Amino acid sequence: MVRYKRAIASRPDGRPAMTDPNRITLYYSPQTRATGTRVLLEELGAPYDLLILNMKAGEQRQPAYLAINPLGKVPAIRHGDALVTEQVAITIYLADLFPQAGLTPALGDPLRGPYLRWMVFYAACFEPAVIDSATHRDPAPQPMSPYGDFETMLRTLTDQLAKGPYLLGERFTAADVLWGGALTWSTMFKLVPELPVIAAYIGRCGARPSVARTKAKDAELAAVHEAAVASSATR
């Protein structure tokens, strides 16, 4: 049975407060990549707890969290004795852990390969290309560049989105949770052009109830974190 109670800790201590081996502990900060993981947990109907870091106060750089992820990045999850970092790895892990939600093609499903392709394309091609473009860095010389060039990367993505409505056609998967969030923030900050095919895809993914719930909670938590930092600065 899925339990929906959220047990929230004020800062990470390296271990979840609860010991139920079926629950997921998400190391979390609002309005970050961890938001997409929380949306995925909601989509999966998974039982989870949050260990919250105030990144505005630099808690992700404290030794307790660096023992979880030396890069000081969220998300990270703990499931029993398994500790998983890196957003794509977490997405694959969680979707496979709850196959009954239907968000991952099973081994042997013809869509499994394309699903994994778009998961890895995000980390290996999209993010490096976007960061290089945003910082006005030239890509590595061909054929060393992991993504070729920004225009080819983006065209490859938009050609796939045009087949719609989702990355794998009619089937909504965990890949769409990942990409829907990524394209939302990257177009918001003008890192990726808001082409009609991208805007339509963002709209479909963003209309899901899991996204609305998570965004509302994120806004509340972000305000709390900002207030805490402001209060600390006046002391």
ZAFI-342105 format. One record per residue (C-alpha): residue in one letter; x negated, y, z; residue number from 1. Coordinates in nm, 4 decimals, always signed. Layout:
<pts>
@rest a	xx X	yy Y	zz Z	nr NUM
...
</pts>
This chain:
<pts>
@rest m	xx +0.0000	yy +0.0000	zz +0.0000	nr 1
@rest v	xx -0.1261	yy +0.3458	zz -0.0871	nr 2
@rest r	xx -0.1517	yy +0.5832	zz +0.2058	nr 3
@rest y	xx -0.1287	yy +0.9504	zz +0.1249	nr 4
@rest k	xx -0.2491	yy +1.0967	zz +0.4544	nr 5
@rest r	xx -0.5600	yy +1.3127	zz +0.4024	nr 6
@rest a	xx -0.8138	yy +1.3044	zz +0.6845	nr 7
@rest i	xx -1.0247	yy +1.6185	zz +0.6438	nr 8
@rest a	xx -1.3582	yy +1.6829	zz +0.8113	nr 9
@rest s	xx -1.5118	yy +2.0282	zz +0.8401	nr 10
@rest r	xx -1.8553	yy +1.9210	zz +0.7197	nr 11
@rest p	xx -2.0204	yy +1.6033	zz +0.5929	nr 12
@rest d	xx -2.1960	yy +1.3719	zz +0.8340	nr 13
@rest g	xx -2.2943	yy +1.1070	zz +0.5817	nr 14
@rest r	xx -2.0148	yy +0.8700	zz +0.6835	nr 15
@rest p	xx -1.6382	yy +0.8926	zz +0.6534	nr 16
@rest a	xx -1.4426	yy +0.9419	zz +0.9723	nr 17
@rest m	xx -1.2237	yy +0.6436	zz +0.8904	nr 18
@rest t	xx -1.3487	yy +0.2904	zz +0.8392	nr 19
@rest d	xx -1.0712	yy +0.1419	zz +0.6244	nr 20
@rest p	xx -1.2713	yy -0.0314	zz +0.3477	nr 21
@rest n	xx -0.9945	yy +0.0286	zz +0.0949	nr 22
@rest r	xx -1.0097	yy +0.4071	zz +0.1238	nr 23
@rest i	xx -1.2227	yy +0.6380	zz -0.0864	nr 24
@rest t	xx -1.4178	yy +0.9179	zz +0.0771	nr 25
@rest l	xx -1.4646	yy +1.2135	zz -0.1562	nr 26
@rest y	xx -1.7370	yy +1.4653	zz -0.0777	nr 27
@rest y	xx -1.5622	yy +1.7757	zz -0.1926	nr 28
@rest s	xx -1.5689	yy +2.1477	zz -0.2512	nr 29
@rest p	xx -1.2834	yy +2.3357	zz -0.4207	nr 30
@rest q	xx -1.3014	yy +2.4697	zz -0.7744	nr 31
@rest t	xx -1.5981	yy +2.2522	zz -0.8676	nr 32
@rest r	xx -1.6463	yy +1.9325	zz -1.0668	nr 33
@rest a	xx -1.5087	yy +1.7534	zz -0.7605	nr 34
@rest t	xx -1.1675	yy +1.8977	zz -0.8442	nr 35
@rest g	xx -1.1453	yy +1.6627	zz -1.1413	nr 36
@rest t	xx -1.2248	yy +1.3659	zz -0.9185	nr 37
@rest r	xx -0.9465	yy +1.4660	zz -0.6819	nr 38
@rest v	xx -0.7056	yy +1.4929	zz -0.9760	nr 39
@rest l	xx -0.8121	yy +1.1426	zz -1.0802	nr 40
@rest l	xx -0.7533	yy +1.0048	zz -0.7294	nr 41
@rest e	xx -0.4039	yy +1.1557	zz -0.7371	nr 42
@rest e	xx -0.3391	yy +1.0035	zz -1.0798	nr 43
@rest l	xx -0.4560	yy +0.6640	zz -0.9552	nr 44
@rest g	xx -0.2430	yy +0.6795	zz -0.6403	nr 45
@rest a	xx -0.5610	yy +0.5927	zz -0.4513	nr 46
@rest p	xx -0.5950	yy +0.6268	zz -0.0733	nr 47
@rest y	xx -0.8632	yy +0.8838	zz -0.0037	nr 48
@rest d	xx -1.0113	yy +1.1177	zz +0.2520	nr 49
@rest l	xx -1.1973	yy +1.4423	zz +0.1984	nr 50
@rest l	xx -1.5259	yy +1.5448	zz +0.3514	nr 51
@rest i	xx -1.5326	yy +1.9131	zz +0.2673	nr 52
@rest l	xx -1.8370	yy +2.1269	zz +0.2024	nr 53
@rest n	xx -1.8201	yy +2.5039	zz +0.1902	nr 54
@rest m	xx -2.0501	yy +2.5641	zz -0.1061	nr 55
@rest k	xx -2.0083	yy +2.9390	zz -0.0660	nr 56
@rest a	xx -2.1851	yy +2.8948	zz +0.2687	nr 57
@rest g	xx -2.4510	yy +2.6670	zz +0.1192	nr 58
@rest e	xx -2.3439	yy +2.3511	zz +0.3016	nr 59
@rest q	xx -2.4316	yy +2.1418	zz -0.0034	nr 60
@rest r	xx -2.7990	yy +2.2282	zz +0.0583	nr 61
@rest q	xx -2.8017	yy +2.1089	zz +0.4179	nr 62
@rest p	xx -2.9955	yy +1.7898	zz +0.5044	nr 63
@rest a	xx -2.6794	yy +1.5949	zz +0.5883	nr 64
@rest y	xx -2.5445	yy +1.6298	zz +0.2369	nr 65
@rest l	xx -2.8805	yy +1.6080	zz +0.0613	nr 66
@rest a	xx -2.9016	yy +1.2603	zz +0.2125	nr 67
@rest i	xx -2.5870	yy +1.1820	zz +0.0112	nr 68
@rest n	xx -2.6946	yy +1.3539	zz -0.3102	nr 69
@rest p	xx -3.0461	yy +1.4989	zz -0.3231	nr 70
@rest l	xx -2.9338	yy +1.7272	zz -0.6072	nr 71
@rest g	xx -2.6886	yy +1.9008	zz -0.3742	nr 72
@rest k	xx -2.4035	yy +1.8509	zz -0.6197	nr 73
@rest v	xx -2.0440	yy +1.7407	zz -0.5823	nr 74
@rest p	xx -1.8601	yy +1.5159	zz -0.6343	nr 75
@rest a	xx -1.9886	yy +1.2099	zz -0.4586	nr 76
@rest i	xx -1.7794	yy +0.9231	zz -0.3279	nr 77
@rest r	xx -1.8229	yy +0.6489	zz -0.0738	nr 78
@rest h	xx -1.6252	yy +0.3260	zz -0.1019	nr 79
@rest g	xx -1.7192	yy +0.0746	zz +0.1619	nr 80
@rest d	xx -2.0959	yy +0.0388	zz +0.1332	nr 81
@rest a	xx -2.1058	yy +0.1835	zz -0.2186	nr 82
@rest l	xx -2.2187	yy +0.5424	zz -0.2622	nr 83
@rest v	xx -2.1616	yy +0.6840	zz -0.6111	nr 84
@rest t	xx -2.2742	yy +1.0194	zz -0.7465	nr 85
@rest e	xx -2.2453	yy +1.1734	zz -1.0952	nr 86
@rest q	xx -1.9021	yy +1.2705	zz -1.2203	nr 87
@rest v	xx -1.8856	yy +1.0301	zz -1.5140	nr 88
@rest a	xx -2.0020	yy +0.7326	zz -1.3063	nr 89
@rest i	xx -1.7454	yy +0.8191	zz -1.0404	nr 90
@rest t	xx -1.4683	yy +0.8445	zz -1.3003	nr 91
@rest i	xx -1.5498	yy +0.5052	zz -1.4516	nr 92
@rest y	xx -1.5869	yy +0.3447	zz -1.1079	nr 93
@rest l	xx -1.2573	yy +0.4719	zz -0.9708	nr 94
@rest a	xx -1.0507	yy +0.3986	zz -1.2816	nr 95
@rest d	xx -1.1861	yy +0.0418	zz -1.2863	nr 96
@rest l	xx -1.1210	yy +0.0072	zz -0.9121	nr 97
@rest f	xx -0.7499	yy +0.0785	zz -0.9599	nr 98
@rest p	xx -0.6652	yy -0.0909	zz -1.2933	nr 99
@rest q	xx -0.2980	yy -0.1089	zz -1.1995	nr 100
@rest a	xx -0.2739	yy +0.2648	zz -1.2690	nr 101
@rest g	xx -0.3434	yy +0.1945	zz -1.6373	nr 102
@rest l	xx -0.5990	yy +0.4733	zz -1.6791	nr 103
@rest t	xx -0.8809	yy +0.2534	zz -1.8057	nr 104
@rest p	xx -0.8895	yy +0.0081	zz -2.0953	nr 105
@rest a	xx -0.9931	yy -0.3333	zz -1.9674	nr 106
@rest l	xx -1.2911	yy -0.5316	zz -2.0904	nr 107
@rest g	xx -1.1812	yy -0.6913	zz -2.4163	nr 108
@rest d	xx -0.9408	yy -0.4078	zz -2.4970	nr 109
@rest p	xx -1.0377	yy -0.2553	zz -2.8358	nr 110
@rest l	xx -1.0153	yy +0.0881	zz -2.6743	nr 111
@rest r	xx -1.2770	yy +0.0073	zz -2.4098	nr 112
@rest g	xx -1.5689	yy +0.0989	zz -2.6339	nr 113
@rest p	xx -1.4237	yy +0.4323	zz -2.7526	nr 114
@rest y	xx -1.3283	yy +0.5108	zz -2.3923	nr 115
@rest l	xx -1.6862	yy +0.4617	zz -2.2740	nr 116
@rest r	xx -1.8143	yy +0.6536	zz -2.5735	nr 117
@rest w	xx -1.6215	yy +0.9674	zz -2.4797	nr 118
@rest m	xx -1.7162	yy +0.9348	zz -2.1154	nr 119
@rest v	xx -2.0858	yy +0.9283	zz -2.2026	nr 120
@rest f	xx -2.0485	yy +1.1898	zz -2.4775	nr 121
@rest y	xx -1.9356	yy +1.4344	zz -2.2108	nr 122
@rest a	xx -2.2487	yy +1.3923	zz -1.9966	nr 123
@rest a	xx -2.5036	yy +1.3238	zz -2.2692	nr 124
@rest c	xx -2.3898	yy +1.5705	zz -2.5363	nr 125
@rest f	xx -2.1229	yy +1.8177	zz -2.4264	nr 126
@rest e	xx -2.2714	yy +1.9508	zz -2.1028	nr 127
@rest p	xx -2.6299	yy +1.9847	zz -2.2323	nr 128
@rest a	xx -2.5053	yy +2.1601	zz -2.5451	nr 129
@rest v	xx -2.2823	yy +2.3978	zz -2.3499	nr 130
@rest i	xx -2.5575	yy +2.4897	zz -2.1024	nr 131
@rest d	xx -2.8110	yy +2.5465	zz -2.3795	nr 132
@rest s	xx -2.5624	yy +2.7654	zz -2.5656	nr 133
@rest a	xx -2.4628	yy +2.9611	zz -2.2533	nr 134
@rest t	xx -2.8252	yy +3.0311	zz -2.1606	nr 135
@rest h	xx -2.9255	yy +3.1075	zz -2.5210	nr 136
@rest r	xx -3.1755	yy +2.8257	zz -2.5319	nr 137
@rest d	xx -3.2520	yy +2.6539	zz -2.8559	nr 138
@rest p	xx -3.1888	yy +2.2784	zz -2.8553	nr 139
@rest a	xx -3.4846	yy +2.0462	zz -2.8622	nr 140
@rest p	xx -3.6216	yy +1.9892	zz -3.2137	nr 141
@rest q	xx -3.4536	yy +1.7171	zz -3.4175	nr 142
@rest p	xx -3.4417	yy +1.4262	zz -3.3637	nr 143
@rest m	xx -3.5254	yy +1.4818	zz -2.9939	nr 144
@rest s	xx -3.2123	yy +1.6785	zz -2.9067	nr 145
@rest p	xx -2.9629	yy +1.4510	zz -2.7265	nr 146
@rest y	xx -2.6686	yy +1.6272	zz -2.8881	nr 147
@rest g	xx -2.7994	yy +1.7420	zz -3.2257	nr 148
@rest d	xx -2.6692	yy +2.0983	zz -3.2280	nr 149
@rest f	xx -2.3782	yy +2.2776	zz -3.0608	nr 150
@rest e	xx -2.1657	yy +2.3135	zz -3.3739	nr 151
@rest t	xx -2.1922	yy +1.9457	zz -3.4644	nr 152
@rest m	xx -2.1173	yy +1.8418	zz -3.1065	nr 153
@rest l	xx -1.8085	yy +2.0628	zz -3.0936	nr 154
@rest r	xx -1.6825	yy +1.9537	zz -3.4336	nr 155
@rest t	xx -1.7205	yy +1.5884	zz -3.3335	nr 156
@rest l	xx -1.5057	yy +1.6560	zz -3.0285	nr 157
@rest t	xx -1.2384	yy +1.8628	zz -3.2015	nr 158
@rest d	xx -1.2079	yy +1.6095	zz -3.4846	nr 159
@rest q	xx -1.1229	yy +1.3508	zz -3.2206	nr 160
@rest l	xx -0.8810	yy +1.5784	zz -3.0360	nr 161
@rest a	xx -0.7003	yy +1.6504	zz -3.3637	nr 162
@rest k	xx -0.5986	yy +1.2845	zz -3.3783	nr 163
@rest g	xx -0.4194	yy +1.3436	zz -3.0423	nr 164
@rest p	xx -0.2368	yy +1.3804	zz -2.8314	nr 165
@rest y	xx -0.5179	yy +1.2391	zz -2.6144	nr 166
@rest l	xx -0.8741	yy +1.1269	zz -2.6759	nr 167
@rest l	xx -0.7634	yy +0.7698	zz -2.7408	nr 168
@rest g	xx -0.4505	yy +0.8639	zz -2.9309	nr 169
@rest e	xx -0.1202	yy +0.8109	zz -2.7533	nr 170
@rest r	xx -0.2790	yy +0.6663	zz -2.4421	nr 171
@rest f	xx -0.3695	yy +0.8968	zz -2.1521	nr 172
@rest t	xx -0.6772	yy +0.7686	zz -1.9672	nr 173
@rest a	xx -0.9285	yy +0.8748	zz -1.7055	nr 174
@rest a	xx -1.1328	yy +1.0193	zz -1.9930	nr 175
@rest d	xx -0.8605	yy +1.2809	zz -2.0355	nr 176
@rest v	xx -0.8802	yy +1.3720	zz -1.6680	nr 177
@rest l	xx -1.2512	yy +1.4339	zz -1.7173	nr 178
@rest w	xx -1.2223	yy +1.6214	zz -2.0462	nr 179
@rest g	xx -0.9092	yy +1.8154	zz -1.9581	nr 180
@rest g	xx -1.0834	yy +1.9691	zz -1.6593	nr 181
@rest a	xx -1.4099	yy +2.0257	zz -1.8453	nr 182
@rest l	xx -1.2461	yy +2.2071	zz -2.1346	nr 183
@rest t	xx -1.0341	yy +2.4139	zz -1.8967	nr 184
@rest w	xx -1.3344	yy +2.5608	zz -1.7155	nr 185
@rest s	xx -1.5577	yy +2.5860	zz -2.0205	nr 186
@rest t	xx -1.3005	yy +2.7849	zz -2.2200	nr 187
@rest m	xx -1.2107	yy +2.9931	zz -1.9141	nr 188
@rest f	xx -1.5710	yy +3.1112	zz -1.8909	nr 189
@rest k	xx -1.5972	yy +3.1540	zz -2.2706	nr 190
@rest l	xx -1.8578	yy +2.8793	zz -2.2956	nr 191
@rest v	xx -1.6482	yy +2.6946	zz -2.5542	nr 192
@rest p	xx -1.4195	yy +2.8655	zz -2.8069	nr 193
@rest e	xx -1.0511	yy +2.8236	zz -2.7269	nr 194
@rest l	xx -0.9616	yy +2.6765	zz -3.0633	nr 195
@rest p	xx -0.5952	yy +2.5814	zz -3.1150	nr 196
@rest v	xx -0.6684	yy +2.2088	zz -3.0938	nr 197
@rest i	xx -0.8566	yy +2.2595	zz -2.7664	nr 198
@rest a	xx -0.5895	yy +2.4886	zz -2.6205	nr 199
@rest a	xx -0.3158	yy +2.2377	zz -2.7041	nr 200
@rest y	xx -0.5123	yy +1.9550	zz -2.5424	nr 201
@rest i	xx -0.5792	yy +2.1607	zz -2.2292	nr 202
@rest g	xx -0.2080	yy +2.2377	zz -2.2095	nr 203
@rest r	xx -0.1098	yy +1.8719	zz -2.2257	nr 204
@rest c	xx -0.3629	yy +1.7644	zz -1.9654	nr 205
@rest g	xx -0.2947	yy +2.0622	zz -1.7400	nr 206
@rest a	xx +0.0810	yy +2.0012	zz -1.7375	nr 207
@rest r	xx +0.0428	yy +1.6842	zz -1.5328	nr 208
@rest p	xx +0.1732	yy +1.7123	zz -1.1724	nr 209
@rest s	xx -0.1587	yy +1.5900	zz -1.0317	nr 210
@rest v	xx -0.3319	yy +1.8971	zz -1.1756	nr 211
@rest a	xx -0.0779	yy +2.1431	zz -1.0359	nr 212
@rest r	xx -0.0963	yy +1.9885	zz -0.6877	nr 213
@rest t	xx -0.4735	yy +1.9916	zz -0.6840	nr 214
@rest k	xx -0.5066	yy +2.3456	zz -0.8165	nr 215
@rest a	xx -0.2715	yy +2.4783	zz -0.5486	nr 216
@rest k	xx -0.4652	yy +2.3074	zz -0.2708	nr 217
@rest d	xx -0.7948	yy +2.4209	zz -0.4213	nr 218
@rest a	xx -0.6844	yy +2.7836	zz -0.4215	nr 219
@rest e	xx -0.5884	yy +2.7635	zz -0.0539	nr 220
@rest l	xx -0.9144	yy +2.5977	zz +0.0444	nr 221
@rest a	xx -1.1262	yy +2.8364	zz -0.1624	nr 222
@rest a	xx -0.9634	yy +3.1294	zz +0.0175	nr 223
@rest v	xx -1.0442	yy +2.9717	zz +0.3540	nr 224
@rest h	xx -1.4060	yy +2.9245	zz +0.2501	nr 225
@rest e	xx -1.4375	yy +3.2827	zz +0.1270	nr 226
@rest a	xx -1.2897	yy +3.4119	zz +0.4527	nr 227
@rest a	xx -1.5322	yy +3.2003	zz +0.6554	nr 228
@rest v	xx -1.8316	yy +3.3383	zz +0.4666	nr 229
@rest a	xx -1.7022	yy +3.6969	zz +0.5013	nr 230
@rest s	xx -1.6464	yy +3.6491	zz +0.8727	nr 231
@rest s	xx -1.9953	yy +3.5087	zz +0.9188	nr 232
@rest a	xx -2.1479	yy +3.8038	zz +0.7334	nr 233
@rest t	xx -1.9896	yy +4.0548	zz +0.9733	nr 234
@rest r	xx -2.1210	yy +3.8893	zz +1.2884	nr 235
</pts>
